[in-house]
Amino acid sequence: MSLRIVFMGTPEFSVPTLRALVDAGHTILAVYTQPPRPGGRRGLDLQKSPVHQAAELLGLPVFTPVNFKDPEERERFAAHKADVAVVVAYGLLLPEAILNGTRYGCYNGHASLLPRWRGAAPIQRAIMAGDEKTGMMVMKMDKGLDTGAVAITSEVAIGENMTSGELHDRLMLTGARAMAEAMVKLEMDDLPLTPQPGEGVLYASKIDKAETRIDFSRDAADVHNHIRGLAPFPGAWFELEFGGKPERVKVLGSERAEGSGAAGELLSDHLVVACGTGAVRLTKLQKAGGKPLAAADFLRGTPLAKGTRLA
């Protein structure tokens, strides 16, 4: 016996869950994902989402509505007569007609320990805040923003130097296993639901470009968390002058270091930078238009002496 599922997701993060549901023997009636977007080197070619591409390889029907305001889209969704909808990073708000459009409703895989970090950027915000753990939660969706009752919780430790990219990859696999477990329990009518507590609510707002510049006047722990929370995308950055012109340099890795000095000052020839309190060592960098480089490789092409100020 298997469930009849509508899957809804868009980025790479969603793909392992789709594959896990297929591998578990469930019937995927339809896959909903964001419409193709301009991409390629010149932004002229329409690029299908990672979920779209994965669904086609699996031979699954794909639907790409812009939204669900059109009654015909809602009717088409209901016509699948699904047992349940599984939602992982879909990217569209779902109206009540969709939330209640299947036998068991919609279950979402969310990358935080709710109610902490509801919203768009829970992975980055957890690291930027210095959290030592996070996780994947399977919750039954309601009309609120990540407010539904929780069914499954899988905790993941956040390492001292772990980046959001590394945490993303770990969570997407953890989430696939958690959702597969949830669907087994749902099928057996043994999936408990626990309301979220009213305390401890935090919102993970979308990352704004205005907050990506590194402020070395902050405490070293905050600078380190800022760097790794934004790595690899969109990337925290500082400016250096090349040929008399300022140019951004992204920092994609860092670690805590010993030392003190004026904020932004290089304390050694090995990219140890003074912060408002303490210091950090930059371990991975990328010039505009260049490749990400380990610190030693970066310094071979761009020597930076002790005493240089990073802004």
C-alpha positions in Angstrom: 0.0 0.0 0.0 1.2 3.5 -0.7 0.1 7.1 -0.5 -1.1 9.1 -3.5 1.0 12.3 -3.2 1.3 15.7 -4.8 4.8 17.0 -4.3 5.5 20.7 -4.3 9.1 22.1 -4.3 11.6 24.1 -6.3 15.3 24.2 -5.4 18.0 21.5 -5.0 17.1 21.3 -1.3 13.7 19.7 -2.3 15.0 17.0 -4.6 16.2 14.4 -2.1 12.7 14.4 -0.5 11.0 13.8 -3.9 13.4 10.9 -4.6 12.9 9.4 -1.1 9.1 9.4 -1.6 9.5 7.7 -5.0 12.0 5.1 -3.5 9.5 4.4 -0.7 7.0 3.3 -3.3 4.5 6.1 -3.0 2.5 7.2 -6.1 3.5 10.7 -7.1 0.5 12.0 -8.9 1.9 15.4 -9.8 4.9 17.6 -9.1 4.4 21.4 -8.6 7.3 23.7 -9.0 8.2 27.3 -9.8 8.0 28.2 -13.5 11.2 28.3 -15.5 13.2 31.4 -15.0 15.7 33.3 -17.2 19.2 32.0 -16.7 22.3 31.0 -18.6 25.3 33.2 -19.2 23.3 36.0 -20.6 20.1 35.3 -18.8 18.3 34.7 -22.1 17.5 31.0 -21.7 14.7 29.7 -19.5 16.0 27.4 -16.8 13.8 24.7 -15.3 14.1 24.3 -11.5 16.1 21.5 -10.0 12.8 19.8 -8.9 11.4 20.2 -12.4 14.5 18.5 -13.9 14.4 15.7 -11.3 10.7 15.1 -11.9 11.2 14.8 -15.7 14.0 12.3 -15.2 11.6 10.3 -12.9 8.9 10.5 -15.6 6.5 12.5 -13.3 4.0 15.1 -14.6 5.0 18.6 -13.8 2.9 21.7 -13.2 4.2 25.3 -12.9 1.5 27.7 -12.0 2.5 31.3 -11.2 0.1 31.2 -8.3 -3.2 29.6 -7.2 -5.5 32.6 -7.6 -7.0 31.1 -10.8 -10.0 28.9 -9.9 -9.0 26.5 -12.7 -5.6 25.9 -11.0 -7.4 25.1 -7.7 -9.8 22.8 -9.5 -6.9 21.0 -11.3 -5.1 20.5 -7.9 -8.3 19.0 -6.4 -8.8 16.8 -9.4 -5.6 14.8 -8.5 -7.6 13.4 -5.6 -4.4 13.0 -3.6 -4.1 11.6 -0.1 -1.6 14.3 0.9 0.6 17.1 -0.5 4.3 17.2 0.5 5.8 20.7 0.4 9.5 21.4 0.6 10.8 24.9 -0.2 8.1 25.4 -2.9 8.3 29.2 -2.8 4.6 30.1 -3.2 2.0 30.9 -0.5 -0.7 28.2 -0.5 -4.3 29.3 -0.1 -6.7 27.3 2.1 -8.2 25.7 -1.0 -4.8 24.0 -1.6 -4.0 23.4 2.1 -7.3 21.5 2.4 -7.3 20.1 -1.1 -6.2 16.6 -0.2 -7.4 13.9 2.1 -4.8 14.5 4.8 -3.8 18.1 4.0 -0.3 19.5 3.3 2.9 18.5 5.2 5.9 20.8 5.0 9.6 20.1 5.6 11.0 23.1 7.3 14.7 23.7 8.1 14.7 24.9 11.7 13.6 23.9 15.2 10.2 25.6 15.2 9.0 28.1 16.4 12.6 29.4 16.1 13.3 30.7 12.7 10.0 30.7 10.9 10.2 32.1 7.4 12.4 32.4 4.4 16.1 32.0 5.5 16.2 29.7 8.5 19.5 28.0 7.7 21.4 31.3 7.3 19.8 33.0 10.3 20.6 30.1 12.6 24.3 30.3 11.8 24.4 34.1 11.8 22.8 34.0 15.3 25.5 31.5 16.5 23.0 28.7 17.2 24.7 25.4 18.1 21.9 23.2 16.7 19.0 23.3 14.3 17.1 20.6 12.5 14.4 19.5 10.1 10.7 19.5 11.2 7.8 18.0 9.4 4.7 20.0 10.2 1.1 20.0 9.0 0.6 23.3 7.3 -2.1 25.8 8.2 -2.7 29.3 6.9 0.0 30.9 9.1 3.6 31.3 8.3 5.3 28.1 9.5 2.8 27.9 12.4 1.4 24.4 11.9 1.6 21.5 14.4 4.8 19.5 14.3 4.9 15.8 13.4 8.6 14.9 13.2 11.7 16.6 14.6 15.3 15.6 13.5 18.0 17.7 15.2 21.3 18.6 13.6 24.4 20.0 15.3 25.9 23.1 13.8 29.7 22.9 13.9 31.9 25.8 15.0 33.1 26.5 11.4 30.1 25.1 9.5 28.9 27.3 6.6 25.3 27.6 5.5 26.1 25.6 2.4 27.4 22.7 4.4 24.4 22.9 6.8 22.1 23.1 3.8 23.4 19.8 2.3 23.1 18.0 5.7 19.6 19.3 6.3 18.3 18.4 2.9 19.2 14.7 3.4 17.9 14.8 7.0 14.7 16.3 5.7 14.3 13.6 3.1 14.5 10.9 5.8 12.2 12.7 8.1 9.5 13.2 5.5 9.8 9.5 4.4 9.3 8.5 8.1 6.3 10.9 8.4 4.6 9.5 5.4 5.0 5.9 6.7 3.4 6.9 10.0 0.7 8.9 8.2 -0.2 5.9 6.1 -0.5 3.8 9.3 -2.6 6.5 10.9 0.1 6.8 13.6 1.5 10.4 13.0 1.1 12.5 16.2 0.8 16.2 15.8 2.1 18.6 18.5 1.2 22.3 18.5 4.1 24.7 18.5 4.8 26.5 21.7 3.8 30.2 21.9 7.2 31.2 23.3 10.6 31.3 21.4 9.2 32.6 18.1 11.8 34.1 15.8 11.4 35.0 12.1 14.1 34.3 9.6 13.7 37.2 7.2 15.1 36.9 3.7 18.7 37.9 3.4 19.0 41.5 2.2 22.0 42.6 0.1 22.5 45.6 2.4 23.5 43.3 5.3 26.2 41.3 3.4 29.1 43.7 3.9 31.4 42.6 6.7 31.6 44.9 9.7 34.9 44.2 11.3 34.1 46.5 14.2 31.8 43.8 15.6 32.9 41.1 18.0 34.9 38.3 16.3 32.2 35.7 17.1 29.6 37.9 15.3 32.0 38.5 12.3 32.7 34.7 12.0 29.0 33.8 12.2 28.2 36.5 9.7 30.7 35.1 7.2 29.8 31.5 7.5 26.1 32.2 7.6 26.3 33.9 4.2 28.7 31.3 2.6 28.5 30.4 -0.2 25.6 32.6 -1.2 25.2 35.5 -1.3 28.6 35.8 0.3 29.9 38.3 2.9 32.4 40.7 1.5 34.9 43.5 2.1 36.6 45.9 -0.3 40.2 46.1 -1.5 41.7 48.5 -3.9 43.0 47.0 -7.2 44.7 49.4 -9.6 43.3 52.3 -7.6 39.7 51.0 -7.8 37.8 49.4 -5.0 36.7 45.8 -5.6 34.7 43.5 -3.6 36.2 40.3 -2.2 33.8 37.6 -0.9 34.8 35.7 2.2 33.5 32.1 2.0 35.2 30.7 5.1 36.7 31.8 8.4 37.7 30.7 11.8 38.3 32.3 15.2 41.8 33.5 15.8 44.0 35.2 18.5 45.0 38.8 18.4 43.8 42.4 18.7 44.2 45.7 16.9 42.2 48.3 14.9 39.1 46.8 13.4 39.8 45.5 9.9 43.6 45.5 10.3 45.6 42.5 9.1 47.5 41.2 12.1 49.7 38.8 10.2 50.6 37.8 6.6 48.1 34.9 6.9 44.8 36.9 6.7 44.2 37.2 10.5 42.0 40.2 10.8 41.3 42.3 13.9 37.7 42.8 14.9 36.1 45.1 17.4 36.9 42.4 20.0 39.2 39.5 19.1 40.1 38.4 15.6 39.2 36.0 12.7 41.3 34.3 10.1 39.9 34.3 6.6 40.3 30.8 5.1 38.5 31.0 1.7 38.1 34.0 -0.6 36.8 34.9 -4.0 37.5 38.0 -6.1 34.8 39.3 -8.4 34.7 37.1 -11.5 37.2 34.7 -10.0 37.1 31.2 -8.4 36.9 30.5 -4.7 40.4 30.1 -3.4 41.9 28.8 -0.2 43.7 31.6 1.7 47.2 30.5 0.7 46.2 30.4 -3.0 44.5 33.7 -2.7 47.6 35.3 -1.2 49.9 34.0 -3.9 47.9 36.0 -6.4 47.1 38.9 -4.1 49.7 39.5 -1.5 48.4 41.3 1.6 50.9 42.4 4.1 50.5 42.8 7.9 49.0 46.2 8.6 46.7 46.3 5.5 43.2 47.6 6.4 40.2 45.7 5.1 37.0 47.8 4.7 
